[in-house]
Amino acid sequence: MAGLFPEPLFDIGCDETKEVGECTLNGIKQLEQYLFHFVQYGLERTPVAYEEALFESNSAPKPVVIQAWKRYSATDVIRKGHRAIEGNKFHFYLSLQPKVPLSAVWTDIAVNMTDSEEKLLLGGEISFWTDNYCPTFQCWNKSNNSHHKAPLASWMSDPAHDGVFSQSVGNMIWPRGIAAAGSFWRFNESLSTSSANFLMKYHAQNQRLIDRGIISCPSNCTCDTLTKCGKPYPRS
């Protein structure tokens, strides 16, 4: 993985870890600390981890960059002395549509931060989780899936539907990703997502994406996992 991604930051996750059986909180902490040390000194990268490594296992030393995503904000992370990435699921998990509308994506990720605290904010991250496209529930443990319904778009996991899968994912990421980029780069609290000025800029940028061949939901149209502009994606 380090060879594929030469960037200075290396994310090892650490989210949704919990005590199960012989896997104790202390054991989780020791394993995470070993991984942080390996990434920093073995790979010579800066480790990145989700908020659990700071607020639950307490395994993250100061060099580790922490991504806030659920219970905590980037402000909370910075006030613990770490550099932060904001990735709050209720604002930037674009796969959660319609729970994450445009108005949620356009938000101030440096809210309530002082100037000195903002220097520890590296930026934000949007995420798109593909659970709805897995052939089985959460893509794992096939032997224990009898009590779970098949994911909403499980049929798109078939390579024969790669084209439709690309359309579905692309149309849900864009153009909302444009608003996220604006939030990360230069949020303007006086600009409402329902204002004519915002929508003019938003639709113009979306058209630029489409003109460049980027898969993006057309302006004034709604796209979700199974439909584009109200029409279902074809299965054949």
C-alpha positions in Angstrom: 0.0 0.0 0.0 2.8 2.4 0.8 4.2 1.8 -2.6 0.9 2.5 -4.3 0.4 5.7 -2.4 3.5 7.8 -1.9 1.8 10.7 -0.1 3.3 11.8 3.2 0.1 10.8 5.2 -0.8 7.1 5.7 -4.2 6.2 7.1 -4.5 3.0 9.1 -8.1 3.4 10.1 -8.7 2.4 13.7 -12.4 3.2 13.5 -15.1 1.1 15.0 -12.7 -0.9 17.1 -14.1 -2.5 20.2 -13.5 -5.1 22.9 -14.6 -8.5 21.7 -13.6 -11.7 23.5 -9.8 -11.8 24.1 -9.4 -8.5 22.2 -9.2 -6.1 25.2 -9.0 -2.3 25.1 -5.4 -2.5 26.2 -4.7 -5.0 23.4 -6.2 -2.6 20.9 -4.1 0.2 22.2 -0.9 -1.8 22.0 -1.6 -3.0 18.5 -2.4 0.6 17.3 0.7 2.0 18.9 2.8 -0.6 17.2 1.2 0.3 13.8 1.7 4.0 14.5 5.4 3.4 15.2 5.8 1.3 12.1 4.2 3.9 9.9 6.2 6.7 11.3 9.6 5.1 11.5 9.4 2.1 9.2 7.5 3.7 6.4 8.7 7.3 7.3 5.1 8.6 6.9 2.8 10.5 9.1 0.1 8.2 10.5 -3.5 9.1 10.2 -6.3 7.5 12.2 -10.0 7.9 13.0 -11.2 9.6 16.3 -11.4 6.3 18.2 -7.6 6.1 18.4 -7.6 9.4 20.4 -10.8 9.3 22.4 -11.4 5.6 23.0 -8.2 3.5 22.9 -6.0 6.6 23.6 -3.3 5.1 21.5 -2.4 8.0 19.3 0.8 10.0 20.1 1.0 13.6 19.0 2.4 13.1 15.5 -0.7 11.1 14.5 -3.3 13.1 12.5 -6.8 12.4 13.7 -9.9 12.4 11.5 -13.1 13.3 13.2 -16.1 11.5 11.8 -18.9 10.7 14.2 -19.0 11.8 17.9 -16.3 14.4 17.8 -15.3 17.4 15.6 -12.0 18.6 14.3 -12.2 21.3 16.9 -12.3 18.6 19.6 -9.3 16.9 18.1 -7.2 20.1 17.9 -8.0 20.9 21.5 -6.4 17.6 22.4 -3.2 18.8 20.7 -3.4 16.9 17.4 -3.7 18.0 13.8 -7.1 17.2 12.4 -9.1 16.3 9.4 -12.8 16.9 9.4 -14.9 14.2 7.9 -18.2 14.3 9.9 -20.6 11.6 8.6 -23.6 13.9 8.9 -21.9 16.4 6.5 -19.5 14.5 4.3 -20.6 10.8 3.9 -22.0 11.3 0.5 -23.3 7.7 0.4 -25.9 8.5 3.0 -28.1 10.5 0.7 -30.8 11.7 1.3 -29.6 12.1 4.9 -26.7 14.3 3.7 -28.4 17.0 1.6 -26.5 19.8 -0.1 -27.3 22.2 2.8 -25.4 19.8 5.1 -22.4 19.5 2.9 -22.0 23.3 2.7 -20.7 23.9 6.3 -17.9 25.6 8.2 -15.3 22.9 9.2 -13.4 25.5 11.3 -16.4 26.6 13.4 -15.5 28.0 16.8 -11.8 27.7 16.2 -9.3 30.3 17.0 -6.6 31.4 14.5 -4.0 29.3 16.2 -6.3 26.3 16.2 -7.0 26.6 12.5 -3.3 26.1 11.8 -3.8 22.5 13.0 -6.7 21.9 10.7 -5.4 20.1 7.6 -8.7 20.2 5.8 -11.7 17.9 5.2 -12.5 14.6 3.6 -15.6 13.3 1.8 -16.3 9.6 2.0 -18.5 7.3 -0.1 -19.0 3.9 1.4 -20.2 1.1 -0.9 -22.1 -1.0 1.5 -25.3 -0.7 -0.7 -23.4 -2.3 -3.6 -22.0 -5.3 -1.7 -23.2 -8.8 -2.8 -23.9 -9.6 0.9 -24.5 -7.6 4.0 -21.3 -5.4 4.6 -19.4 -7.6 2.1 -18.2 -10.1 4.7 -19.2 -13.1 6.8 -21.3 -14.8 4.2 -22.2 -17.6 6.6 -24.0 -15.2 8.9 -26.1 -13.2 6.5 -29.3 -15.2 6.4 -31.1 -12.7 8.7 -30.0 -9.7 6.6 -31.6 -8.5 3.5 -29.4 -8.2 0.4 -28.0 -4.6 0.1 -30.1 -2.2 -2.0 -27.9 -2.3 -5.1 -26.3 -5.7 -4.6 -26.9 -6.6 -8.3 -24.4 -3.9 -9.3 -21.6 -5.9 -7.7 -21.7 -8.1 -10.8 -18.8 -7.0 -13.1 -21.4 -7.1 -15.9 -22.9 -4.0 -14.3 -19.7 -2.0 -13.8 -21.0 0.7 -16.1 -24.2 1.2 -14.1 -22.2 1.0 -10.9 -19.9 3.8 -12.1 -22.9 5.9 -13.0 -24.6 5.3 -9.6 -21.6 6.2 -7.6 -20.4 9.1 -9.7 -23.9 10.7 -9.7 -24.1 10.6 -5.9 -20.6 12.0 -5.3 -21.0 14.8 -7.8 -22.0 17.6 -7.8 -22.3 17.5 -4.0 -18.5 17.1 -3.9 -18.3 20.6 -5.3 -20.0 22.0 -2.3 -17.7 20.0 0.0 -14.6 21.3 -1.8 -16.0 24.8 -1.3 -16.5 24.1 2.4 -13.0 22.9 2.8 -11.4 25.7 0.8 -13.3 28.9 1.6 -16.6 28.6 3.3 -18.8 31.7 3.2 -21.5 31.7 5.9 -23.4 34.5 4.1 -23.9 32.3 1.1 -27.0 30.0 1.5 -27.4 26.8 -0.6 -30.9 28.0 -1.5 -29.7 31.4 -2.8 -29.6 32.3 -6.5 -25.9 33.2 -6.3 -24.9 29.9 -4.7 -27.0 27.8 -7.2 -25.6 29.8 -10.2 -22.0 29.0 -9.1 -22.9 25.4 -8.2 -24.6 24.6 -11.5 -21.9 26.3 -13.5 -19.2 24.3 -11.9 -21.3 21.1 -12.3 -21.5 21.8 -16.0 -17.8 22.2 -16.2 -17.4 18.7 -14.7 -19.9 17.2 -17.1 -18.2 18.9 -20.1 -14.9 17.3 -19.1 -16.5 13.9 -19.0 -16.9 13.5 -15.3 -19.9 11.5 -14.2 -22.1 13.9 -12.3 -25.8 14.2 -11.6 -27.3 16.8 -13.9 -28.3 20.1 -12.3 -31.9 20.4 -11.1 -32.1 16.6 -11.0 -32.0 14.1 -8.2 -29.8 11.0 -8.3 -29.6 8.2 -5.7 -28.3 4.6 -5.5 -30.9 3.2 -7.9 -32.1 6.1 -10.0 -31.0 9.0 -12.0 -33.4 11.9 -12.6 -36.3 9.7 -11.5 -35.4 6.8 -13.9 -34.2 3.5 -12.6 -30.8 2.3 -13.7 -31.2 -0.6 -16.2 -30.2 -4.1 -15.0 -29.4 -5.3 -18.5 
